[in-house]
Amino acid sequence: MTLIEYIGLAASIGLPLWNIPLILRIIKRRSSADLSMTWVMGVWVCSLLIVPSGFMSKDIIWRSFSIVNLVLFTGVVIVAFKYRQGGHGKE
């Protein structure tokens, strides 16, 4: 691999890691009310539709991004729905 490919690989793994602070913020506040659930589901459905291409690709950068992004954004979806009503759906 070239230096550019190593940088791309690091970025393909690093970019989805920005979902972790979002997940932690939702858990800390016990609310996902500031997120549009339409946006959350739109991004997640698009990720699901893109991921087969990533799985089939011989490009390690695209494959890595697809897998890491799907896993971490699925975490966003789960946490966003869990805390949608602000505090485990108790409201």
Secondary structure, DSSP 4 states (H G I P E B T S, - for coil): --HHHHHHHHHHHHGGGGHHHHHHHHHHHT--TTS-HHHHHHHHHHHHHHHHHHHH-S-HHHHHHHHHHHHHHHHHHHHHHHTTTSSTT--
